[in-house]
Amino acid sequence: MAKTSAVEKNQRRERLSKLHAAKRAALKATIMDRDLPVEDRFEATLKLAQLPRNGAKVRVRLRCELTGRPRGNYRKFKLSRNALRDLASTGQIPGLVKASW
């Protein structure tokens, strides 16, 4: 199991990123719009810098839903390789079978 504090910090980052997603997208669109004056784009840059860093989507780490393991995760299942193997071997994931050839 991962540290509870690390898992909670990641969950807090997920909440913040969902909360600020629309505001960040609007500011980024303003910054990237070359038709606007430089002053407006610079103001948008400053406003974007004022938003919390943990509100950025790239700060969210993909962690296993069961164990909280930060590495070796499958995005499709949101599980780590270890948890996926355990669940698959007990037949708890429908349609997933062990490879044999």
N, CA, C and O atoms as a GROMACS GRO file, in nm:
protein
  404
    1MET      N    1   0.083  -0.119   0.000
    1MET     CA    2   0.000   0.000   0.000
    1MET      C    3   0.087   0.125   0.000
    1MET      O    4   0.193   0.130   0.062
    2ALA      N    5   0.039   0.223  -0.070
    2ALA     CA    6   0.108   0.352  -0.074
    2ALA      C    7   0.074   0.431   0.052
    2ALA      O    8  -0.021   0.400   0.123
    3LYS      N    9   0.156   0.532   0.078
    3LYS     CA   10   0.129   0.619   0.192
    3LYS      C   11  -0.006   0.687   0.172
    3LYS      O   12  -0.038   0.734   0.063
    4THR      N   13  -0.083   0.693   0.277
    4THR     CA   14  -0.215   0.754   0.270
    4THR      C   15  -0.205   0.902   0.234
    4THR      O   16  -0.290   0.956   0.164
    5SER      N   17  -0.101   0.967   0.283
    5SER     CA   18  -0.085   1.110   0.255
    5SER      C   19  -0.061   1.134   0.106
    5SER      O   20  -0.111   1.232   0.050
    6ALA      N   21   0.014   1.045   0.041
    6ALA     CA   22   0.040   1.061  -0.103
    6ALA      C   23  -0.087   1.041  -0.184
    6ALA      O   24  -0.111   1.113  -0.281
    7VAL      N   25  -0.168   0.943  -0.144
    7VAL     CA   26  -0.293   0.917  -0.215
    7VAL      C   27  -0.389   1.035  -0.196
    7VAL      O   28  -0.454   1.078  -0.292
    8GLU      N   29  -0.398   1.087  -0.075
    8GLU     CA   30  -0.487   1.201  -0.048
    8GLU      C   31  -0.440   1.326  -0.121
    8GLU      O   32  -0.522   1.402  -0.171
    9LYS      N   33  -0.310   1.347  -0.128
    9LYS     CA   34  -0.257   1.463  -0.201
    9LYS      C   35  -0.293   1.454  -0.349
    9LYS      O   36  -0.328   1.554  -0.411
   10ASN      N   37  -0.285   1.333  -0.405
   10ASN     CA   38  -0.321   1.314  -0.545
   10ASN      C   39  -0.471   1.338  -0.567
   10ASN      O   40  -0.510   1.395  -0.669
   11GLN      N   41  -0.554   1.294  -0.473
   11GLN     CA   42  -0.698   1.317  -0.484
   11GLN      C   43  -0.730   1.467  -0.476
   11GLN      O   44  -0.819   1.516  -0.545
   12ARG      N   45  -0.658   1.538  -0.391
   12ARG     CA   46  -0.676   1.682  -0.380
   12ARG      C   47  -0.638   1.751  -0.511
   12ARG      O   48  -0.704   1.846  -0.553
   13ARG      N   49  -0.531   1.702  -0.575
   13ARG     CA   50  -0.491   1.757  -0.704
   13ARG      C   51  -0.596   1.732  -0.810
   13ARG      O   52  -0.622   1.818  -0.895
   14GLU      N   53  -0.658   1.613  -0.807
   14GLU     CA   54  -0.765   1.583  -0.903
   14GLU      C   55  -0.883   1.678  -0.886
   14GLU      O   56  -0.937   1.728  -0.984
   15ARG      N   57  -0.922   1.701  -0.761
   15ARG     CA   58  -1.033   1.792  -0.735
   15ARG      C   59  -1.001   1.934  -0.783
   15ARG      O   60  -1.083   1.999  -0.847
   16LEU      N   61  -0.880   1.981  -0.752
   16LEU     CA   62  -0.841   2.116  -0.793
   16LEU      C   63  -0.834   2.130  -0.945
   16LEU      O   64  -0.874   2.232  -1.000
   17SER      N   65  -0.785   2.026  -1.012
   17SER     CA   66  -0.774   2.034  -1.158
   17SER      C   67  -0.912   2.039  -1.222
   17SER      O   68  -0.931   2.108  -1.322
   18LYS      N   69  -1.009   1.966  -1.167
   18LYS     CA   70  -1.146   1.972  -1.220
   18LYS      C   71  -1.210   2.108  -1.191
   18LYS      O   72  -1.286   2.160  -1.272
   19LEU      N   73  -1.178   2.164  -1.075
   19LEU     CA   74  -1.235   2.292  -1.035
   19LEU      C   75  -1.186   2.406  -1.124
   19LEU      O   76  -1.264   2.494  -1.161
   20HIS      N   77  -1.058   2.405  -1.159
   20HIS     CA   78  -0.998   2.515  -1.234
   20HIS      C   79  -0.982   2.486  -1.382
   20HIS      O   80  -0.922   2.567  -1.454
   21ALA      N   81  -1.034   2.375  -1.431
   21ALA     CA   82  -1.011   2.335  -1.570
   21ALA      C   83  -1.064   2.438  -1.669
   21ALA      O   84  -0.994   2.475  -1.763
   22ALA      N   85  -1.186   2.484  -1.650
   22ALA     CA   86  -1.248   2.578  -1.744
   22ALA      C   87  -1.173   2.712  -1.744
   22ALA      O   88  -1.150   2.771  -1.849
   23LYS      N   89  -1.138   2.758  -1.625
   23LYS     CA   90  -1.068   2.887  -1.614
   23LYS      C   91  -0.930   2.880  -1.680
   23LYS      O   92  -0.888   2.973  -1.749
   24ARG      N   93  -0.859   2.769  -1.657
   24ARG     CA   94  -0.727   2.752  -1.717
   24ARG      C   95  -0.737   2.744  -1.869
   24ARG      O   96  -0.655   2.802  -1.940
   25ALA      N   97  -0.837   2.673  -1.918
   25ALA     CA   98  -0.853   2.659  -2.064
   25ALA      C   99  -0.882   2.794  -2.129
   25ALA      O  100  -0.829   2.825  -2.236
   26ALA      N  101  -0.967   2.875  -2.064
   26ALA     CA  102  -0.999   3.007  -2.120
   26ALA      C  103  -0.875   3.097  -2.122
   26ALA      O  104  -0.851   3.167  -2.220
   27LEU      N  105  -0.798   3.095  -2.014
   27LEU     CA  106  -0.678   3.177  -2.009
   27LEU      C  107  -0.574   3.131  -2.111
   27LEU      O  108  -0.507   3.213  -2.175
   28LYS      N  109  -0.560   3.000  -2.127
   28LYS     CA  110  -0.464   2.949  -2.224
   28LYS      C  111  -0.506   2.984  -2.366
   28LYS      O  112  -0.421   3.013  -2.450
   29ALA      N  113  -0.637   2.980  -2.392
   29ALA     CA  114  -0.684   3.018  -2.525
   29ALA      C  115  -0.654   3.166  -2.552
   29ALA      O  116  -0.619   3.203  -2.664
   30THR      N  117  -0.669   3.249  -2.450
   30THR     CA  118  -0.637   3.392  -2.464
   30THR      C  119  -0.488   3.411  -2.490
   30THR      O  120  -0.450   3.492  -2.574
   31ILE      N  121  -0.407   3.338  -2.419
   31ILE     CA  122  -0.262   3.350  -2.435
   31ILE      C  123  -0.217   3.308  -2.574
   31ILE      O  124  -0.129   3.371  -2.633
   32MET      N  125  -0.276   3.203  -2.627
   32MET     CA  126  -0.234   3.149  -2.757
   32MET      C  127  -0.294   3.223  -2.876
   32MET      O  128  -0.252   3.201  -2.989
   33ASP      N  129  -0.392   3.310  -2.853
   33ASP     CA  130  -0.456   3.384  -2.962
   33ASP      C  131  -0.366   3.497  -3.008
   33ASP      O  132  -0.350   3.597  -2.938
   34ARG      N  133  -0.308   3.482  -3.125
   34ARG     CA  134  -0.212   3.580  -3.178
   34ARG      C  135  -0.280   3.708  -3.227
   34ARG      O  136  -0.213   3.808  -3.251
   35ASP      N  137  -0.412   3.706  -3.243
   35ASP     CA  138  -0.483   3.826  -3.291
   35ASP      C  139  -0.504   3.930  -3.182
   35ASP      O  140  -0.527   4.047  -3.211
   36LEU      N  141  -0.495   3.888  -3.056
   36LEU     CA  142  -0.515   3.980  -2.943
   36LEU      C  143  -0.390   4.065  -2.920
   36LEU      O  144  -0.279   4.025  -2.958
   37PRO      N  145  -0.408   4.181  -2.859
   37PRO     CA  146  -0.290   4.264  -2.827
   37PRO      C  147  -0.199   4.196  -2.725
   37PRO      O  148  -0.244   4.113  -2.646
   38VAL      N  149  -0.072   4.231  -2.728
   38VAL     CA  150   0.027   4.172  -2.640
   38VAL      C  151  -0.006   4.198  -2.493
   38VAL      O  152   0.018   4.112  -2.408
   39GLU      N  153  -0.062   4.316  -2.463
   39GLU     CA  154  -0.094   4.350  -2.324
   39GLU      C  155  -0.199   4.256  -2.267
   39GLU      O  156  -0.188   4.212  -2.152
   40ASP      N  157  -0.303   4.226  -2.347
   40ASP     CA  158  -0.409   4.135  -2.300
   40ASP      C  159  -0.354   3.995  -2.277
   40ASP      O  160  -0.389   3.928  -2.180
   41ARG      N  161  -0.269   3.952  -2.368
   41ARG     CA  162  -0.210   3.818  -2.354
   41ARG      C  163  -0.119   3.811  -2.232
   41ARG      O  164  -0.115   3.709  -2.164
   42PHE      N  165  -0.047   3.919  -2.205
   42PHE     CA  166   0.040   3.921  -2.088
   42PHE      C  167  -0.041   3.919  -1.958
   42PHE      O  168  -0.004   3.852  -1.862
   43GLU      N  169  -0.152   3.993  -1.956
   43GLU     CA  170  -0.241   3.991  -1.839
   43GLU      C  171  -0.296   3.850  -1.815
   43GLU      O  172  -0.305   3.805  -1.701
   44ALA      N  173  -0.332   3.781  -1.923
   44ALA     CA  174  -0.382   3.644  -1.910
   44ALA      C  175  -0.272   3.552  -1.855
   44ALA      O  176  -0.300   3.461  -1.778
   45THR      N  177  -0.148   3.578  -1.895
   45THR     CA  178  -0.036   3.499  -1.844
   45THR      C  179  -0.020   3.519  -1.694
   45THR      O  180   0.004   3.424  -1.619
   46LEU      N  181  -0.034   3.644  -1.649
   46LEU     CA  182  -0.022   3.673  -1.506
   46LEU      C  183  -0.137   3.610  -1.427
   46LEU      O  184  -0.116   3.558  -1.317
   47LYS      N  185  -0.257   3.613  -1.483
   47LYS     CA  186  -0.371   3.551  -1.416
   47LYS      C  187  -0.354   3.400  -1.407
   47LYS      O  188  -0.390   3.339  -1.306
   48LEU      N  189  -0.300   3.341  -1.513
   48LEU     CA  190  -0.275   3.197  -1.512
   48LEU      C  191  -0.172   3.161  -1.405
   48LEU      O  192  -0.183   3.056  -1.341
   49ALA      N  193  -0.073   3.246  -1.387
   49ALA     CA  194   0.030   3.222  -1.286
   49ALA      C  195  -0.026   3.234  -1.145
   49ALA      O  196   0.029   3.176  -1.051
   50GLN      N  197  -0.136   3.310  -1.128
   50GLN     CA  198  -0.197   3.327  -0.996
   50GLN      C  199  -0.277   3.205  -0.952
   50GLN      O  200  -0.301   3.185  -0.833
   51LEU      N  201  -0.318   3.122  -1.049
   51LEU     CA  202  -0.394   3.002  -1.015
   51LEU      C  203  -0.303   2.902  -0.943
   51LEU      O  204  -0.182   2.904  -0.963
   52PRO      N  205  -0.361   2.816  -0.859
   52PRO     CA  206  -0.277   2.720  -0.787
   52PRO      C  207  -0.210   2.620  -0.882
   52PRO      O  208  -0.270   2.576  -0.980
   53ARG      N  209  -0.086   2.587  -0.852
   53ARG     CA  210  -0.012   2.494  -0.937
   53ARG      C  211  -0.075   2.356  -0.938
   53ARG      O  212  -0.076   2.289  -1.042
   54ASN      N  213  -0.127   2.314  -0.825
   54ASN     CA  214  -0.188   2.182  -0.820
   54ASN      C  215  -0.320   2.175  -0.895
   54ASN      O  216  -0.382   2.069  -0.901
   55GLY      N  217  -0.364   2.286  -0.951
   55GLY     CA  218  -0.484   2.287  -1.033
   55GLY      C  219  -0.458   2.246  -1.176
   55GLY      O  220  -0.551   2.233  -1.255
   56ALA      N  221  -0.331   2.224  -1.211
   56ALA     CA  222  -0.296   2.182  -1.346
   56ALA      C  223  -0.317   2.031  -1.360
   56ALA      O  224  -0.287   1.955  -1.267
   57LYS      N  225  -0.368   1.989  -1.474
   57LYS     CA  226  -0.398   1.848  -1.495
   57LYS      C  227  -0.272   1.762  -1.500
   57LYS      O  228  -0.277   1.644  -1.465
   58VAL      N  229  -0.160   1.819  -1.543
   58VAL     CA  230  -0.038   1.741  -1.554
   58VAL      C  231   0.021   1.705  -1.417
   58VAL      O  232   0.108   1.619  -1.408
   59ARG      N  233  -0.026   1.769  -1.312
   59ARG     CA  234   0.026   1.739  -1.178
   59ARG      C  235  -0.041   1.617  -1.116
   59ARG      O  236   0.005   1.567  -1.013
   60VAL      N  237  -0.148   1.568  -1.178
   60VAL     CA  238  -0.218   1.451  -1.125
   60VAL      C  239  -0.143   1.326  -1.169
   60VAL      O  240  -0.109   1.310  -1.287
   61ARG      N  241  -0.118   1.239  -1.075
   61ARG     CA  242  -0.044   1.114  -1.100
   61ARG      C  243  -0.143   1.000  -1.114
   61ARG      O  244  -0.238   0.990  -1.037
   62LEU      N  245  -0.120   0.912  -1.212
   62LEU     CA  246  -0.204   0.793  -1.226
   62LEU      C  247  -0.164   0.693  -1.119
   62LEU      O  248  -0.051   0.644  -1.118
   63ARG      N  249  -0.256   0.663  -1.030
   63ARG     CA  250  -0.230   0.568  -0.923
   63ARG      C  251  -0.331   0.454  -0.928
   63ARG      O  252  -0.441   0.470  -0.980
   64CYS      N  253  -0.292   0.340  -0.875
   64CYS     CA  254  -0.379   0.223  -0.868
   64CYS      C  255  -0.497   0.256  -0.777
   64CYS      O  256  -0.479   0.312  -0.669
   65GLU      N  257  -0.617   0.219  -0.820
   65GLU     CA  258  -0.737   0.246  -0.741
   65GLU      C  259  -0.740   0.162  -0.613
   65GLU      O  260  -0.794   0.206  -0.512
   66LEU      N  261  -0.681   0.044  -0.617
   66LEU     CA  262  -0.685  -0.045  -0.500
   66LEU      C  263  -0.571  -0.018  -0.403
   66LEU      O  264  -0.593  -0.002  -0.282
   67THR      N  265  -0.449  -0.012  -0.455
   67THR     CA  266  -0.333  -0.006  -0.367
   67THR      C  267  -0.270   0.132  -0.358
   67THR      O  268  -0.199   0.160  -0.262
   68GLY      N  269  -0.294   0.220  -0.456
   68GLY     CA  270  -0.231   0.350  -0.457
   68GLY      C  271  -0.092   0.350  -0.517
   68GLY      O  272  -0.022   0.452  -0.513
   69ARG      N  273  -0.052   0.238  -0.573
   69ARG     CA  274   0.081   0.226  -0.633
   69ARG      C  275   0.095   0.324  -0.749
   69ARG      O  276   0.008   0.329  -0.836
   70PRO      N  277   0.206   0.404  -0.752
   70PRO     CA  278   0.219   0.507  -0.854
   70PRO      C  279   0.279   0.459  -0.986
   70PRO      O  280   0.271   0.531  -1.086
   71ARG      N  281   0.337   0.342  -0.989
   71ARG     CA  282   0.405   0.297  -1.110
   71ARG      C  283   0.346   0.166  -1.161
   71ARG      O  284   0.287   0.089  -1.086
   72GLY      N  285   0.365   0.143  -1.289
   72GLY     CA  286   0.320   0.017  -1.350
   72GLY      C  287   0.170   0.005  -1.356
   72GLY      O  288   0.115  -0.099  -1.321
   73ASN      N  289   0.101   0.112  -1.399
   73ASN     CA  290  -0.045   0.112  -1.402
   73ASN      C  291  -0.097   0.097  -1.544
   73ASN      O  292  -0.035   0.143  -1.640
   74TYR      N  293  -0.212   0.031  -1.556
   74TYR     CA  294  -0.284   0.022  -1.683
   74TYR      C  295  -0.397   0.124  -1.680
   74TYR      O  296  -0.484   0.118  -1.593
   75ARG      N  297  -0.395   0.216  -1.774
   75ARG     CA  298  -0.496   0.322  -1.776
   75ARG      C  299  -0.637   0.268  -1.797
   75ARG      O  300  -0.733   0.319  -1.739
   76LYS      N  301  -0.648   0.164  -1.877
   76LYS     CA  302  -0.780   0.109  -1.909
   76LYS      C  303  -0.850   0.058  -1.784
   76LYS      O  304  -0.972   0.073  -1.770
   77PHE      N  305  -0.775  -0.002  -1.693
   77PHE     CA  306  -0.833  -0.061  -1.573
   77PHE      C  307  -0.814   0.026  -1.448
   77PHE      O  308  -0.880   0.003  -1.347
   78LYS      N  309  -0.725   0.124  -1.456
   78LYS     CA  310  -0.687   0.207  -1.341
   78LYS      C  311  -0.634   0.121  -1.226
   78LYS      O  312  -0.660   0.147  -1.109
   79LEU      N  313  -0.559   0.016  -1.265
   79LEU     CA  314  -0.501  -0.075  -1.167
   79LEU      C  315  -0.353  -0.092  -1.196
   79LEU      O  316  -0.308  -0.078  -1.310
   80SER      N  317  -0.277  -0.123  -1.092
   80SER     CA  318  -0.136  -0.154  -1.112
   80SER      C  319  -0.123  -0.295  -1.167
   80SER      O  320  -0.218  -0.373  -1.164
   81ARG      N  321  -0.005  -0.326  -1.217
   81ARG     CA  322   0.017  -0.456  -1.278
   81ARG      C  323  -0.003  -0.569  -1.177
   81ARG      O  324  -0.052  -0.676  -1.212
   82ASN      N  325   0.035  -0.545  -1.053
   82ASN     CA  326   0.021  -0.648  -0.949
   82ASN      C  327  -0.125  -0.674  -0.916
   82ASN      O  328  -0.169  -0.788  -0.908
   83ALA      N  329  -0.201  -0.567  -0.896
   83ALA     CA  330  -0.342  -0.580  -0.862
   83ALA      C  331  -0.420  -0.641  -0.979
   83ALA      O  332  -0.511  -0.721  -0.959
   84LEU      N  333  -0.384  -0.601  -1.100
   84LEU     CA  334  -0.451  -0.655  -1.219
   84LEU      C  335  -0.427  -0.805  -1.230
   84LEU      O  336  -0.519  -0.880  -1.262
   85ARG      N  337  -0.306  -0.847  -1.205
   85ARG     CA  338  -0.275  -0.990  -1.215
   85ARG      C  339  -0.350  -1.070  -1.109
   85ARG      O  340  -0.402  -1.178  -1.138
   86ASP      N  341  -0.355  -1.018  -0.987
   86ASP     CA  342  -0.428  -1.088  -0.881
   86ASP      C  343  -0.576  -1.102  -0.914
   86ASP      O  344  -0.634  -1.210  -0.898
   87LEU      N  345  -0.637  -0.992  -0.959
   87LEU     CA  346  -0.780  -0.996  -0.991
   87LEU      C  347  -0.806  -1.084  -1.113
   87LEU      O  348  -0.908  -1.154  -1.118
   88ALA      N  349  -0.717  -1.081  -1.212
   88ALA     CA  350  -0.737  -1.161  -1.332
   88ALA      C  351  -0.722  -1.310  -1.302
   88ALA      O  352  -0.796  -1.391  -1.358
   89SER      N  353  -0.629  -1.346  -1.215
   89SER     CA  354  -0.608  -1.488  -1.185
   89SER      C  355  -0.723  -1.546  -1.104
   89SER      O  356  -0.747  -1.667  -1.109
   90THR      N  357  -0.794  -1.462  -1.029
   90THR     CA  358  -0.910  -1.510  -0.955
   90THR      C  359  -1.038  -1.500  -1.037
   90THR      O  360  -1.145  -1.539  -0.990
   91GLY      N  361  -1.027  -1.445  -1.161
   91GLY     CA  362  -1.142  -1.438  -1.251
   91GLY      C  363  -1.239  -1.327  -1.219
   91GLY      O  364  -1.358  -1.338  -1.250
   92GLN      N  365  -1.192  -1.219  -1.157
   92GLN     CA  366  -1.281  -1.110  -1.118
   92GLN      C  367  -1.291  -1.000  -1.223
   92GLN      O  368  -1.369  -0.906  -1.207
   93ILE      N  369  -1.212  -1.011  -1.331
   93ILE     CA  370  -1.220  -0.913  -1.440
   93ILE      C  371  -1.278  -0.985  -1.560
   93ILE      O  372  -1.211  -1.071  -1.618
   94PRO      N  373  -1.401  -0.952  -1.601
   94PRO     CA  374  -1.465  -1.024  -1.712
   94PRO      C  375  -1.392  -1.006  -1.843
   94PRO      O  376  -1.352  -0.895  -1.879
   95GLY      N  377  -1.374  -1.116  -1.914
   95GLY     CA  378  -1.313  -1.112  -2.046
   95GLY      C  379  -1.161  -1.114  -2.046
   95GLY      O  380  -1.100  -1.124  -2.152
   96LEU      N  381  -1.099  -1.105  -1.932
   96LEU     CA  382  -0.953  -1.104  -1.925
   96LEU      C  383  -0.904  -1.245  -1.896
   96LEU      O  384  -0.938  -1.303  -1.793
   97VAL      N  385  -0.825  -1.300  -1.988
   97VAL     CA  386  -0.772  -1.434  -1.970
   97VAL      C  387  -0.620  -1.430  -1.983
   97VAL      O  388  -0.565  -1.341  -2.048
   98LYS      N  389  -0.556  -1.524  -1.921
   98LYS     CA  390  -0.410  -1.534  -1.929
   98LYS      C  391  -0.371  -1.580  -2.068
   98LYS      O  392  -0.434  -1.669  -2.126
   99ALA      N  393  -0.268  -1.519  -2.122
   99ALA     CA  394  -0.223  -1.553  -2.258
   99ALA      C  395  -0.158  -1.690  -2.260
   99ALA      O  396  -0.084  -1.727  -2.168
  100SER      N  397  -0.188  -1.766  -2.367
  100SER     CA  398  -0.122  -1.894  -2.389
  100SER      C  399  -0.116  -1.919  -2.539
  100SER      O  400  -0.213  -1.895  -2.610
  101TRP      N  401  -0.002  -1.967  -2.587
  101TRP     CA  402   0.008  -1.994  -2.730
  101TRP      C  403   0.097  -2.111  -2.758
  101TRP      O  404   0.117  -2.148  -2.874
   0.00000   0.00000   0.00000
